[in-house]
Amino acid sequence: MRFSEGFLHKLFPFHFILDKNLQIRECGKSFEKLFGKETNFTNLFSFVRPGIGITYEFESIRSFSGQLFLLNSKSSQHPLRMKGGFLYSNEESCLLFCGSPWLLNELDLELHNLKIHDFGHIDSQIDVIQLSQSNTELNDELMTLNKSLETQKLFYDDVFENLPADVAVFSPEYKFLFINKNAEKNEEFSKWLIGKSEIDYGESKNKSLELDKKRMDGFHEAVTRKTTTVVEEVTNEGGFDEKAYLRITRPCFKNDELIFLLTYGVEVTDLTKHREELKRKNMELIKLNSELDSFVYSASHNLRSPLFYTINQ
């Protein structure tokens, strides 16, 4: 087999030909651009692959021809690796290396002062570099997007955490997805609650599950009716720490599919007390008005009797 110089320069601009003394007899323009006029193979490269059994002798390299070679340059300024293979020519008694630099991105191109046109037309290394660059750009975009999403998440978490209400978000299976610190001040317990249900919450507190079951029923009602529901809850009823809440449940749908449930409770204990006090005072006022009506009627009747008697005399 005889190597055609024009053919080699077009397809393998990084090629070189070794004689039996491991001297570079010929090389491509791109190879010369990287390594200059040095012609001693052993001064330029060391073997990375194959690494076992090969020696720096012509026949040893020839015995591994047809395998993948990875050559490490000995350049101290900008070392690189050449990836390719050796072919043996019987007619010319030489070894032809066909390959190209093993580069990962455009920064490697700039580092070694290489351009796209320095590579052969069918060299897949350019595709690798461009794909790597695309992946790098895509990763950068994903990182930017993730940072943006994380910033938004922190913002909305902060909003939920500081709302003057106990807020919880449930999955379509009625499992906790989020619970703010106003609803549960114990941070470790809040983390444990994620993925749990209202029943799990009640059981963990060793309390009656009546209220938790009512809430679950309320979730189901809101989802079935596809509407926001509002109920009034009383905790520790009859106790010194009795509290009243308005519990709002809002199901959120997308394309008729339940995405999550947003629930929040607002304490209305003082409002309820004022309302009860107002009802009590209204009842007292009604009673007083009734008594006043009776008194006026009685007084009027008592006055009319002597008056009629006097007139009729």
Backbone bond lengths (Angstrom), bond angles and torsions (degrees), N, CA, C in turn:
res aa  C-N    CA-C-N  psi(-1)  N-CA   C-N-CA  omega(-1)  CA-C   N-CA-C  phi
1 M - - - 1.466 - - 1.526 108.75 -
2 R 1.333 116.22 130.01 1.460 121.41 178.34 1.532 108.78 -110.34
3 F 1.331 115.69 135.92 1.452 120.91 -178.60 1.512 110.48 -86.69
4 S 1.331 116.63 128.19 1.462 121.76 177.48 1.515 109.61 -87.73
5 E 1.331 117.09 122.80 1.456 121.51 -175.02 1.521 111.94 -61.67
6 G 1.325 117.79 -45.51 1.462 120.84 -178.97 1.511 111.63 -64.13
7 F 1.312 116.50 -39.74 1.467 122.37 178.83 1.528 110.53 -61.89
8 L 1.328 115.34 -45.62 1.459 119.95 -178.31 1.522 111.85 -65.30
9 H 1.295 117.98 -43.57 1.463 121.39 -178.02 1.525 111.97 -63.93
10 K 1.307 116.85 -33.20 1.463 119.98 -179.26 1.528 112.33 -76.44
11 L 1.341 115.29 -45.33 1.461 118.70 -175.59 1.519 113.42 -88.47
12 F 1.342 117.47 -32.36 1.464 121.09 -175.22 1.534 110.56 -131.97
13 P 1.307 117.34 73.83 1.473 119.67 -178.08 1.529 113.48 -66.20
14 F 1.341 117.39 -10.24 1.463 120.29 177.06 1.546 111.22 -103.71
15 H 1.311 117.38 14.18 1.462 120.11 -177.42 1.531 111.05 -72.80
16 F 1.334 115.00 161.61 1.465 120.75 167.77 1.531 108.53 -150.73
17 I 1.348 115.77 155.90 1.462 122.20 -178.50 1.518 108.48 -118.05
18 L 1.342 115.25 128.86 1.463 121.86 179.88 1.523 110.61 -104.36
19 D 1.358 115.03 135.65 1.465 118.15 170.61 1.516 109.24 -89.66
20 K 1.343 117.55 -174.75 1.459 120.67 -173.93 1.524 112.95 -69.13
21 N 1.320 116.82 -15.42 1.472 121.00 177.60 1.528 111.81 -94.96
22 L 1.327 115.63 11.13 1.469 122.83 -177.72 1.523 112.08 58.31
23 Q 1.321 113.23 37.95 1.459 119.84 173.23 1.528 108.36 -101.62
24 I 1.303 116.54 139.12 1.467 120.72 -179.88 1.520 107.92 -79.21
25 R 1.333 113.01 108.81 1.460 119.52 -176.60 1.524 111.43 -82.21
26 E 1.284 115.27 -29.77 1.474 120.05 -177.41 1.523 107.97 -156.10
27 C 1.321 116.89 151.36 1.473 120.06 176.48 1.517 109.95 -152.75
28 G 1.323 115.17 163.40 1.453 120.68 178.08 1.524 111.76 -78.60
29 K 1.324 115.66 162.90 1.464 120.41 -177.46 1.529 111.98 -62.97
30 S 1.330 117.28 -37.75 1.467 120.15 -178.89 1.529 110.69 -69.53
31 F 1.353 116.43 -34.51 1.461 120.31 176.43 1.526 109.43 -65.25
32 E 1.321 115.96 -44.69 1.473 120.40 179.29 1.520 111.00 -63.90
33 K 1.320 117.14 -33.40 1.466 120.83 177.56 1.524 110.98 -62.56
34 L 1.324 116.26 -33.90 1.465 120.41 -179.42 1.520 112.89 -81.90
35 F 1.350 116.84 -42.12 1.467 119.77 -168.26 1.526 114.35 -115.83
36 G 1.306 117.63 1.21 1.461 119.57 176.17 1.518 113.38 69.50
37 K 1.347 115.47 -143.54 1.465 121.33 -172.93 1.529 113.57 -96.12
38 E 1.329 117.65 2.01 1.464 119.92 179.55 1.527 110.42 -59.15
39 T 1.347 116.33 131.26 1.463 120.36 -176.88 1.523 113.64 -115.76
40 N 1.337 118.49 -6.88 1.457 120.95 -179.13 1.525 109.39 -88.80
41 F 1.339 114.46 115.85 1.469 119.59 -176.23 1.529 111.69 -59.29
42 T 1.325 117.38 -44.16 1.468 120.51 -176.57 1.517 112.66 -68.75
43 N 1.335 117.18 -20.99 1.470 120.00 175.22 1.524 111.12 -78.31
44 L 1.324 115.96 -22.23 1.465 120.52 -175.63 1.518 113.45 -94.61
45 F 1.360 116.76 -38.58 1.468 118.61 -168.52 1.528 112.91 -133.87
46 S 1.342 113.07 155.95 1.463 122.29 166.40 1.520 107.04 -125.97
47 F 1.326 116.67 155.20 1.459 120.87 -177.73 1.528 110.86 -84.93
48 V 1.319 115.28 129.15 1.464 121.72 170.34 1.522 108.77 -99.65
49 R 1.332 113.72 -43.42 1.465 120.41 177.14 1.516 108.18 -144.41
50 P 1.314 120.32 134.06 1.462 126.15 -9.46 1.527 110.76 -66.87
51 G 1.317 115.22 148.37 1.460 118.53 -175.22 1.510 113.94 -110.23
52 I 1.326 117.39 -22.31 1.472 120.66 -176.87 1.526 109.26 -107.21
53 G 1.322 115.98 125.71 1.464 121.00 174.09 1.505 114.46 94.94
54 I 1.329 119.25 -17.55 1.451 120.46 -177.78 1.523 109.93 -88.93
55 T 1.321 115.65 144.39 1.465 121.88 176.92 1.528 108.52 -126.11
56 Y 1.332 115.12 169.37 1.459 119.95 -178.04 1.530 109.41 -88.16
57 E 1.336 113.79 62.24 1.457 122.75 177.90 1.525 108.70 -135.31
58 F 1.318 114.93 148.62 1.459 121.06 -175.80 1.528 111.71 -56.02
59 E 1.340 117.42 -50.83 1.453 121.00 -176.34 1.526 112.23 -66.22
60 S 1.342 116.19 -33.10 1.467 119.25 178.38 1.527 110.48 -66.41
61 I 1.329 115.67 -44.22 1.470 119.19 178.38 1.527 109.84 -64.44
62 R 1.362 115.71 -40.30 1.462 120.33 179.76 1.524 111.24 -60.56
63 S 1.343 116.70 -36.76 1.471 119.87 -177.69 1.524 111.99 -67.21
64 F 1.338 116.58 -20.10 1.473 120.60 178.56 1.535 112.01 -100.82
65 S 1.329 116.78 6.47 1.468 119.05 -178.73 1.526 109.51 -61.74
66 G 1.291 116.09 145.06 1.462 121.43 -175.39 1.509 112.46 95.57
67 Q 1.346 117.76 -12.76 1.457 121.02 176.69 1.528 110.18 -97.09
68 L 1.310 115.45 165.91 1.455 120.53 177.67 1.522 109.59 -76.80
69 F 1.322 115.77 129.85 1.460 121.87 177.42 1.539 109.34 -111.06
70 L 1.322 113.63 141.54 1.458 120.68 172.33 1.522 106.54 -127.71
71 L 1.340 114.91 111.76 1.463 121.19 -176.54 1.514 109.71 -104.29
72 N 1.317 115.43 131.61 1.461 120.56 178.37 1.520 108.94 -100.05
73 S 1.341 117.55 122.53 1.460 119.77 -179.42 1.525 109.98 -72.78
74 K 1.312 116.21 147.90 1.460 121.94 179.54 1.519 112.55 -94.32
75 S 1.305 115.48 9.80 1.462 119.73 178.50 1.520 109.51 -64.18
76 S 1.330 116.40 126.38 1.467 120.23 -178.10 1.522 112.19 -81.45
77 Q 1.333 116.11 -20.18 1.464 119.28 -176.71 1.530 111.26 -77.57
78 H 1.312 117.24 -59.63 1.461 121.33 178.81 1.526 109.39 -136.40
79 P 1.333 118.68 76.50 1.466 120.17 -179.03 1.518 111.48 -63.33
80 L 1.325 115.12 146.43 1.463 120.37 176.28 1.514 108.83 -146.73
81 R 1.312 115.83 177.20 1.456 121.16 179.29 1.524 110.02 -119.38
82 M 1.328 114.80 142.96 1.464 121.68 176.03 1.526 107.48 -108.34
83 K 1.329 115.49 130.79 1.449 121.62 -177.61 1.528 108.74 -116.59
84 G 1.334 116.81 128.07 1.456 119.87 -179.79 1.510 111.72 174.61
85 G 1.328 116.61 -151.22 1.459 121.39 -178.43 1.517 111.50 -150.09
86 F 1.346 116.56 160.25 1.464 123.06 178.68 1.528 110.04 -103.68
87 L 1.327 115.59 140.93 1.465 123.13 173.39 1.524 108.06 -121.86
88 Y 1.333 116.17 141.23 1.464 120.53 -179.05 1.526 110.32 -102.88
89 S 1.326 116.10 135.60 1.461 122.06 176.72 1.521 109.28 -107.97
90 N 1.344 117.53 116.97 1.463 121.35 177.46 1.515 111.31 -65.69
91 E 1.329 116.56 -41.17 1.450 121.10 -175.89 1.524 111.78 -65.55
92 E 1.323 116.63 -38.39 1.459 119.64 -174.92 1.522 112.39 -104.13
93 S 1.350 117.47 -4.34 1.470 122.74 -179.92 1.533 111.09 49.77
94 C 1.300 115.12 52.70 1.465 120.14 -179.37 1.528 109.41 -144.51
95 L 1.313 113.09 168.10 1.472 120.40 178.37 1.522 109.31 -114.59
96 L 1.325 114.43 131.45 1.463 120.54 178.47 1.530 109.02 -105.99
97 F 1.316 115.90 125.66 1.477 120.11 174.33 1.526 108.53 -98.92
98 C 1.328 116.34 121.88 1.465 122.30 176.01 1.527 108.00 -114.62
99 G 1.290 116.16 117.78 1.456 120.05 -179.53 1.513 110.92 -176.22
100 S 1.316 115.52 -163.10 1.464 120.79 -179.34 1.529 108.84 -160.07
101 P 1.324 117.48 166.94 1.470 120.23 179.02 1.528 110.76 -62.86
102 W 1.294 114.47 144.08 1.458 120.88 177.38 1.522 107.35 -92.16
103 L 1.327 115.54 95.74 1.468 122.15 -177.39 1.526 109.49 -114.65
104 L 1.322 115.94 153.04 1.464 120.19 -174.77 1.516 113.83 -108.49
105 N 1.326 116.73 -27.34 1.461 118.18 -176.21 1.523 110.41 -157.67
106 E 1.307 115.30 -179.18 1.461 120.77 -177.75 1.518 112.23 -67.94
107 L 1.324 116.85 -25.13 1.469 119.84 176.82 1.521 110.46 -64.47
108 D 1.354 116.71 -37.10 1.465 120.33 176.45 1.523 110.69 -64.91
109 L 1.329 116.61 -37.66 1.472 119.73 176.58 1.527 110.33 -59.65
110 E 1.325 116.17 -47.46 1.462 120.28 -178.70 1.522 111.36 -65.40
111 L 1.347 116.09 -38.62 1.458 120.56 -178.66 1.527 111.59 -59.25
112 H 1.334 116.82 -38.28 1.466 121.33 -177.04 1.526 112.12 -100.90
113 N 1.334 115.79 11.47 1.468 121.84 176.92 1.529 111.82 56.71
114 L 1.327 115.51 42.30 1.453 121.15 179.36 1.525 110.30 -105.85
115 K 1.332 114.09 152.08 1.463 121.17 177.25 1.533 108.76 -121.89
116 I 1.308 114.74 167.67 1.468 119.63 -179.94 1.526 110.54 -59.99
117 H 1.343 116.90 -38.89 1.469 119.54 -176.06 1.530 112.51 -72.51
118 D 1.348 118.01 -7.45 1.461 120.32 175.77 1.529 111.62 -75.73
119 F 1.313 117.14 -13.00 1.459 121.59 -177.87 1.532 110.38 -98.46
120 G 1.314 115.40 157.38 1.455 120.55 178.11 1.517 111.66 -69.14
121 H 1.323 115.51 158.88 1.458 120.44 -176.59 1.533 112.62 -64.01
122 I 1.328 116.35 -29.20 1.467 118.76 -177.23 1.528 111.26 -105.55
123 D 1.326 117.43 12.51 1.473 120.80 -177.04 1.526 109.53 -73.37
124 S 1.337 115.81 117.75 1.470 120.27 -178.59 1.520 112.54 -73.24
125 Q 1.357 116.68 -10.18 1.459 119.28 -178.46 1.523 111.22 -60.64
126 I 1.330 116.21 -34.83 1.466 119.96 179.01 1.522 110.19 -64.94
127 D 1.334 116.35 -40.50 1.469 119.81 177.31 1.516 110.60 -62.26
128 V 1.357 115.86 -39.91 1.464 120.35 178.98 1.525 110.46 -62.87
129 I 1.339 115.91 -44.34 1.468 120.28 -179.61 1.517 110.76 -63.63
130 Q 1.340 115.76 -45.67 1.462 119.18 -178.79 1.527 111.19 -66.33
131 L 1.350 116.64 -38.85 1.460 120.13 177.60 1.523 110.41 -65.67
132 S 1.340 115.41 -41.80 1.464 119.58 177.99 1.515 110.83 -62.39
133 Q 1.348 115.79 -40.83 1.463 119.91 178.88 1.534 110.72 -64.81
134 S 1.344 115.48 -40.70 1.467 119.41 178.34 1.521 110.44 -63.60
135 N 1.345 115.77 -41.09 1.468 119.41 178.22 1.519 111.33 -64.59
136 T 1.343 115.33 -39.07 1.466 119.40 178.50 1.518 110.86 -63.10
137 E 1.349 115.69 -44.98 1.462 119.79 179.05 1.522 110.56 -64.22
138 L 1.355 115.58 -40.49 1.459 119.65 179.00 1.526 110.86 -64.43
139 N 1.345 115.98 -42.06 1.465 119.86 177.62 1.521 111.50 -62.66
140 D 1.337 115.25 -39.36 1.473 119.03 177.81 1.524 110.75 -63.06
141 E 1.344 115.36 -42.12 1.466 119.49 178.76 1.534 110.65 -65.00
142 L 1.337 116.04 -40.62 1.470 119.78 179.05 1.523 110.97 -65.59
143 M 1.337 116.53 -39.80 1.461 119.95 177.88 1.517 110.90 -63.28
144 T 1.351 115.46 -42.72 1.466 119.98 178.04 1.522 110.63 -62.66
145 L 1.347 115.38 -43.28 1.462 120.22 179.41 1.522 110.68 -64.52
146 N 1.338 116.45 -42.57 1.467 119.98 179.34 1.520 111.50 -62.80
147 K 1.334 116.09 -40.02 1.463 119.87 177.96 1.523 110.64 -64.17
148 S 1.342 115.10 -40.83 1.461 119.60 178.75 1.526 110.79 -64.00
149 L 1.340 116.17 -44.71 1.468 120.51 179.43 1.528 110.89 -64.63
150 E 1.336 116.36 -39.42 1.455 119.99 179.45 1.528 110.71 -65.52
151 T 1.353 115.42 -39.22 1.463 119.71 177.32 1.523 110.68 -63.02
152 Q 1.344 116.14 -44.10 1.464 120.17 178.18 1.528 110.90 -63.26
153 K 1.337 115.69 -41.87 1.474 119.80 -179.91 1.525 110.16 -61.65
154 L 1.335 116.39 -45.61 1.463 120.09 -179.99 1.523 110.89 -62.28
155 F 1.341 115.30 -37.45 1.470 119.62 179.67 1.525 110.43 -63.71
156 Y 1.346 116.61 -50.23 1.462 119.70 -177.09 1.536 111.05 -70.11
157 D 1.345 116.06 -33.93 1.464 118.34 174.78 1.521 110.27 -61.75
158 D 1.332 115.60 -41.70 1.461 120.29 179.75 1.531 110.95 -64.35
159 V 1.338 115.36 -39.80 1.473 119.49 177.78 1.528 109.85 -62.43
160 F 1.333 116.70 -49.97 1.464 120.73 -179.66 1.525 111.63 -60.95
161 E 1.342 115.42 -40.06 1.465 119.48 -177.08 1.523 111.74 -64.59
162 N 1.328 116.88 -31.37 1.459 120.30 -173.93 1.524 114.10 -102.05
163 L 1.334 116.42 4.90 1.454 118.65 174.37 1.534 109.92 -67.31
164 P 1.343 117.89 139.05 1.473 120.27 178.33 1.527 111.11 -77.17
165 A 1.313 116.19 51.98 1.467 122.44 -179.28 1.517 107.67 -157.00
166 D 1.339 116.33 155.38 1.459 118.07 174.67 1.526 107.94 -88.11
167 V 1.326 114.98 116.90 1.465 122.31 -172.72 1.522 109.69 -112.72
168 A 1.329 115.59 136.76 1.467 121.02 175.01 1.526 108.51 -142.32
169 V 1.326 114.72 145.56 1.465 121.20 176.54 1.527 107.19 -119.65
170 F 1.346 114.96 132.31 1.457 120.96 -176.60 1.526 110.53 -117.72
171 S 1.325 115.60 149.66 1.457 121.85 175.05 1.525 109.74 -75.69
172 P 1.343 117.97 170.29 1.477 119.80 176.44 1.525 112.95 -59.04
173 E 1.333 116.97 -18.21 1.471 120.71 177.17 1.529 110.88 -93.11
174 Y 1.348 116.49 10.09 1.465 123.25 179.25 1.530 111.93 65.05
175 K 1.331 116.08 37.68 1.460 121.77 175.12 1.536 108.68 -105.95
176 F 1.325 115.65 144.59 1.461 120.15 -179.68 1.526 110.92 -61.48
177 L 1.335 115.21 128.99 1.460 122.09 170.67 1.526 110.78 -107.68
178 F 1.319 115.30 -29.67 1.465 120.88 -178.74 1.521 108.49 -156.95
179 I 1.323 115.12 144.43 1.460 120.36 175.11 1.521 107.51 -146.97
180 N 1.327 116.74 128.07 1.468 118.49 -175.52 1.521 111.39 -85.54
181 K 1.329 115.67 168.81 1.466 120.63 -173.15 1.521 112.24 -71.25
182 N 1.336 117.56 -18.55 1.455 119.27 176.94 1.534 110.99 -72.33
183 A 1.359 114.90 -28.09 1.469 120.09 177.76 1.527 111.11 -83.99
184 E 1.328 116.28 -35.40 1.470 120.25 179.28 1.531 108.49 -147.50
185 K 1.318 115.65 110.07 1.462 120.91 -174.31 1.525 112.91 -78.11
186 N 1.320 118.02 -21.40 1.466 121.61 179.40 1.534 109.29 -78.78
187 E 1.322 116.28 108.61 1.458 120.76 -174.29 1.521 112.11 -63.61
188 E 1.322 117.36 -41.37 1.466 120.56 179.82 1.525 111.01 -64.59
189 F 1.323 115.97 -40.30 1.463 119.50 178.99 1.530 110.26 -67.13
190 S 1.350 116.86 -36.97 1.469 120.68 177.67 1.529 110.38 -60.47
191 K 1.334 116.45 -41.58 1.464 120.03 178.79 1.531 110.08 -64.53
192 W 1.334 115.84 -40.31 1.462 119.66 179.47 1.521 111.44 -63.52
193 L 1.344 116.95 -33.20 1.465 121.50 -176.69 1.525 113.36 -67.52
194 I 1.332 116.93 -26.15 1.465 119.03 -177.53 1.528 109.48 -59.55
195 G 1.326 115.05 124.82 1.462 121.23 -177.41 1.517 113.45 91.32
196 K 1.350 115.94 -2.67 1.468 120.53 178.80 1.535 109.36 -101.53
197 S 1.332 116.12 170.18 1.463 121.86 -179.04 1.527 110.56 -107.37
198 E 1.340 115.47 174.89 1.463 120.91 176.32 1.536 110.07 -61.94
199 I 1.322 117.01 -35.86 1.462 120.64 179.02 1.534 109.95 -64.34
200 D 1.351 115.92 -43.13 1.470 119.97 176.85 1.521 110.21 -59.42
201 Y 1.333 115.44 -39.72 1.463 120.54 179.51 1.527 110.70 -61.62
202 G 1.350 115.71 -47.54 1.459 120.15 -179.27 1.515 112.56 -63.66
203 E 1.339 115.29 -41.90 1.469 119.07 180.00 1.517 111.64 -65.19
204 S 1.344 116.63 -36.62 1.466 119.98 -179.42 1.521 111.78 -67.53
205 K 1.339 116.35 -23.67 1.465 120.91 179.36 1.531 112.29 -91.86
206 N 1.342 115.73 -1.62 1.473 120.49 -179.44 1.534 112.31 54.01
207 K 1.329 115.85 47.59 1.460 120.32 -179.61 1.517 109.53 -128.31
208 S 1.327 114.84 174.65 1.467 120.11 178.48 1.530 109.67 -61.43
209 L 1.322 115.61 140.38 1.466 120.61 -177.97 1.527 112.08 -93.72
210 E 1.322 117.57 5.97 1.466 120.36 -176.47 1.513 111.52 -58.44
211 L 1.351 116.65 -47.69 1.458 120.51 -178.41 1.525 111.05 -66.26
212 D 1.338 117.02 -40.32 1.465 120.91 -179.50 1.525 111.21 -65.00
213 K 1.344 116.37 -38.37 1.464 120.18 178.02 1.528 110.57 -67.30
214 K 1.335 116.27 -37.93 1.466 119.28 177.35 1.531 110.52 -63.08
215 R 1.330 115.76 -38.90 1.457 118.88 178.25 1.528 110.87 -64.45
216 M 1.320 117.00 -42.81 1.461 120.22 178.08 1.524 110.78 -61.68
217 D 1.331 116.62 -40.31 1.468 120.73 176.74 1.522 109.84 -63.80
218 G 1.355 115.69 -38.08 1.462 119.94 178.11 1.518 111.82 -65.09
219 F 1.343 116.77 -37.14 1.470 120.46 176.33 1.525 109.54 -60.17
220 H 1.321 115.14 -48.60 1.464 120.12 -177.55 1.525 111.06 -62.02
221 E 1.329 116.86 -39.99 1.470 120.67 179.87 1.527 110.60 -64.47
222 A 1.347 116.68 -44.94 1.460 120.18 -179.59 1.522 111.56 -62.34
223 V 1.344 116.36 -39.29 1.459 120.35 -179.37 1.518 110.45 -71.29
224 T 1.311 117.44 -43.03 1.463 121.57 -179.31 1.523 111.39 -63.04
225 R 1.327 115.95 -42.96 1.467 120.67 -178.75 1.522 112.43 -84.95
226 K 1.337 116.10 -11.13 1.468 121.98 -178.26 1.521 111.26 53.52
227 T 1.310 114.25 49.84 1.456 118.79 -178.10 1.519 109.41 -148.35
228 T 1.320 116.02 162.72 1.460 121.13 176.49 1.519 109.35 -79.28
229 T 1.318 116.13 132.40 1.457 120.17 178.99 1.527 109.57 -114.39
230 V 1.324 114.70 148.02 1.467 121.36 179.27 1.529 107.84 -131.10
231 V 1.314 116.28 124.44 1.467 121.13 177.04 1.519 108.52 -132.43
232 E 1.338 114.12 157.40 1.463 119.00 177.51 1.520 108.74 -103.84
233 E 1.336 115.25 131.57 1.453 121.13 -179.88 1.528 109.57 -117.32
234 V 1.325 114.78 146.62 1.466 120.52 176.20 1.525 107.43 -126.17
235 T 1.311 115.69 125.96 1.462 120.48 177.56 1.522 109.46 -108.17
236 N 1.344 114.42 148.00 1.470 120.59 -178.61 1.536 111.38 51.70
237 E 1.326 114.21 44.87 1.468 119.43 -175.48 1.530 110.77 -58.81
238 G 1.342 114.94 130.35 1.448 121.57 -179.99 1.513 114.08 87.20
239 G 1.346 117.14 -9.81 1.451 120.53 179.97 1.515 112.05 -88.90
240 F 1.330 115.15 171.58 1.467 118.89 -179.29 1.529 111.26 -68.73
241 D 1.347 116.79 -23.92 1.464 120.64 179.63 1.526 111.73 -105.46
242 E 1.306 117.13 29.69 1.466 121.61 177.58 1.525 110.33 -59.74
243 K 1.327 115.28 134.45 1.461 120.05 -179.89 1.531 109.65 -135.35
244 A 1.316 114.52 148.56 1.469 120.92 179.58 1.523 109.20 -117.64
245 Y 1.321 115.72 141.15 1.463 121.67 -179.02 1.529 109.81 -134.25
246 L 1.319 114.32 149.38 1.464 120.35 165.15 1.516 106.27 -99.01
247 R 1.328 116.18 120.35 1.463 121.51 -178.06 1.515 109.44 -104.73
248 I 1.350 116.23 116.02 1.474 121.48 -178.45 1.522 108.46 -107.32
249 T 1.315 116.71 131.17 1.465 122.56 177.79 1.521 108.67 -122.89
250 R 1.340 114.83 123.42 1.463 119.54 -178.15 1.533 109.30 -124.86
251 P 1.335 117.79 111.70 1.475 120.14 176.53 1.527 110.07 -79.50
252 C 1.312 116.85 138.08 1.466 121.51 -179.67 1.526 109.08 -113.33
253 F 1.330 115.31 119.68 1.456 121.96 -176.75 1.525 110.74 -111.29
254 K 1.337 114.97 152.39 1.456 121.54 171.82 1.520 107.24 -138.43
255 N 1.330 116.09 120.93 1.469 120.95 -176.15 1.522 110.97 52.53
256 D 1.328 114.44 44.31 1.466 122.79 177.01 1.539 112.88 66.60
257 E 1.316 117.33 15.09 1.464 121.53 178.20 1.530 109.13 -114.48
258 L 1.322 115.91 131.05 1.454 120.68 -179.68 1.530 110.05 -68.07
259 I 1.341 115.84 125.36 1.456 121.35 -179.74 1.521 110.86 -98.48
260 F 1.316 116.47 -47.78 1.464 120.60 176.81 1.521 109.32 -164.16
261 L 1.314 115.29 168.04 1.463 123.15 175.90 1.526 108.32 -114.54
262 L 1.325 115.82 127.84 1.458 120.79 174.77 1.520 108.33 -104.59
263 T 1.327 116.07 122.54 1.458 119.79 178.28 1.520 109.23 -125.55
264 Y 1.315 115.96 143.92 1.457 119.42 175.04 1.523 109.34 -151.18
265 G 1.313 113.38 145.17 1.454 119.72 -178.62 1.522 110.30 -119.66
266 V 1.323 116.02 135.53 1.462 121.93 179.08 1.519 107.96 -116.76
267 E 1.329 116.95 126.64 1.455 120.16 -179.18 1.529 110.45 -71.55
268 V 1.319 115.68 128.85 1.477 121.47 -179.37 1.526 109.61 -127.51
269 T 1.354 116.28 29.36 1.456 120.31 -177.37 1.520 111.59 -57.98
270 D 1.333 117.30 -50.90 1.467 120.94 -179.43 1.520 110.96 -63.30
271 L 1.325 115.31 -41.41 1.460 119.46 179.33 1.522 110.58 -62.35
272 T 1.330 116.59 -41.57 1.462 120.69 179.08 1.523 110.87 -64.76
273 K 1.350 115.44 -41.54 1.464 119.29 178.48 1.524 110.84 -62.73
274 H 1.332 116.21 -43.90 1.462 120.01 177.94 1.525 111.06 -62.79
275 R 1.337 115.07 -38.60 1.462 119.40 179.61 1.521 110.55 -65.01
276 E 1.340 116.34 -43.41 1.460 120.06 178.56 1.528 110.59 -65.24
277 E 1.339 116.15 -39.17 1.468 120.12 178.20 1.521 110.34 -64.18
278 L 1.335 115.75 -40.87 1.461 120.16 178.62 1.529 110.40 -64.53
279 K 1.343 117.61 -40.01 1.458 120.49 178.07 1.536 110.60 -63.50
280 R 1.345 114.43 -41.75 1.462 118.58 179.13 1.523 111.39 -62.70
281 K 1.315 117.07 -43.82 1.464 120.89 -179.86 1.524 111.05 -67.79
282 N 1.342 116.19 -35.89 1.465 119.28 176.57 1.531 110.57 -63.35
283 M 1.341 116.11 -40.29 1.459 120.03 178.35 1.531 110.63 -64.87
284 E 1.357 115.33 -40.56 1.467 119.35 177.48 1.522 110.48 -64.01
285 L 1.333 116.44 -40.10 1.456 120.68 179.73 1.523 110.65 -65.18
286 I 1.356 116.19 -42.07 1.473 120.05 177.70 1.531 109.92 -61.26
287 K 1.346 114.93 -41.37 1.460 119.61 179.81 1.531 110.89 -64.84
288 L 1.347 115.75 -43.57 1.470 120.19 178.61 1.517 111.02 -63.32
289 N 1.325 116.58 -41.93 1.468 120.53 178.92 1.517 110.67 -62.61
290 S 1.336 114.97 -39.97 1.465 118.91 178.69 1.526 110.85 -64.75
291 E 1.340 115.37 -43.98 1.464 119.10 178.48 1.519 111.22 -64.87
292 L 1.342 115.30 -38.34 1.470 119.36 178.55 1.527 110.39 -64.73
293 D 1.311 116.89 -41.73 1.470 120.25 177.61 1.533 110.40 -60.10
294 S 1.325 115.12 -43.14 1.468 118.98 179.58 1.530 111.47 -64.03
295 F 1.339 115.72 -41.13 1.459 120.01 179.40 1.524 111.33 -64.32
296 V 1.333 114.85 -45.36 1.472 119.07 -179.71 1.521 110.21 -62.58
297 Y 1.324 115.37 -41.75 1.475 118.57 179.66 1.527 110.36 -63.44
298 S 1.343 116.33 -44.00 1.466 120.39 -179.25 1.517 111.14 -65.13
299 A 1.374 115.45 -43.71 1.469 119.12 -179.45 1.510 110.41 -64.96
300 S 1.317 115.78 -41.53 1.463 119.98 -179.70 1.521 110.17 -62.59
301 H 1.319 117.98 -40.80 1.455 122.43 -179.68 1.531 111.16 -66.51
302 N 1.321 115.14 -41.08 1.462 120.00 -179.53 1.523 111.83 -67.16
303 L 1.324 117.49 -33.31 1.471 121.56 179.55 1.528 111.18 -76.19
304 R 1.351 115.04 -34.18 1.456 117.79 -176.26 1.533 111.55 -68.62
305 S 1.288 118.91 -33.75 1.470 121.15 -176.04 1.529 112.93 -62.62
306 P 1.352 122.43 -52.61 1.482 120.64 177.85 1.520 112.32 -66.57
307 L 1.313 115.03 -31.61 1.461 117.51 -179.47 1.518 110.86 -65.78
308 F 1.325 116.16 -45.27 1.465 119.05 178.05 1.529 110.64 -63.09
309 Y 1.317 115.39 -36.88 1.497 119.60 -179.24 1.509 109.97 -63.15
310 T 1.350 116.77 -43.36 1.480 121.86 -178.62 1.510 109.57 -66.35
311 I 1.302 119.03 -43.13 1.453 122.37 -177.79 1.529 110.39 -64.66
312 N 1.290 117.09 -35.81 1.462 120.56 -174.60 1.534 112.99 -81.58
313 Q 1.329 117.99 -8.32 1.458 121.19 178.26 1.516 110.50 -74.17
